[in-house]
């Protein structure tokens, strides 16, 4: 888990980034689950070793309206 410290409005805050498995667990408690398509897409991203920017671009492309 990665964290960073900073200031906001003069106060201190800590930002925490959770990993995929922790996020999945929290989401499951809230009743949120990835579709099979999304799970497959993320597995493909892992196999290809895509960067975060490349992953975002692929997600946007997958959900963009197809125009002719």
N, C-alpha and C positions, 0 to 999 in steps of 0.2 A: 504494500500500500504506500502510495506516494503522498506526501503532504508538503504544504508550503505555508509560510507565515507572511502576513502583510498587515496593513492598517486600513481601516475604513472609518471615515468620519471621526478620526482621532482615537478610535478604539482598536483593539486587536482582534483579529479573526484568524481562524485556521481553516484552510481549504484542504479537504481530503478527497483523494481520487480512489474509488474502490475498483477492484478488479472485476472481471467478467463473472466469475463464479459467485462472488459476494453480491453483485448487482442482480444476478439471476435469482438468488435466494430472497433478497428483499422484494423483488418484483413478484415472485411467486406468492409471498404473503399477501401482497396487494391484489392478487388475481390476474396479474399481467404476465403473459407468456409470448415468446417469439413464435411466429408461424414456422412451419417446416421449411418454407421457401427462405425465410430469413436465416434460420439455423444453417441451412445449406450454403447460403451466400456467405455467411461469416466463416464457415469452415473453409470455403474456397479462398477467402481473403487470407486466412492463416496459411493455407498450403502455398499460396503465391507469395507470401511474405510482404503484402502490401503495406505501405506507410499509412498513417492516419489520414493524410490528405488524399491519397489514392482511394482509401476505403470510402471517405465521404463522397468523392466524385462518383464512385460506382453506385453508392446508395442513391444519390441524386439522379443518376442516369436511370436506374431501375424504377424510380417512382415518378419520373418526368412523363408528361403527356407525349405520346408519339405523334409527331406531325409529319405530313407528307409534302 
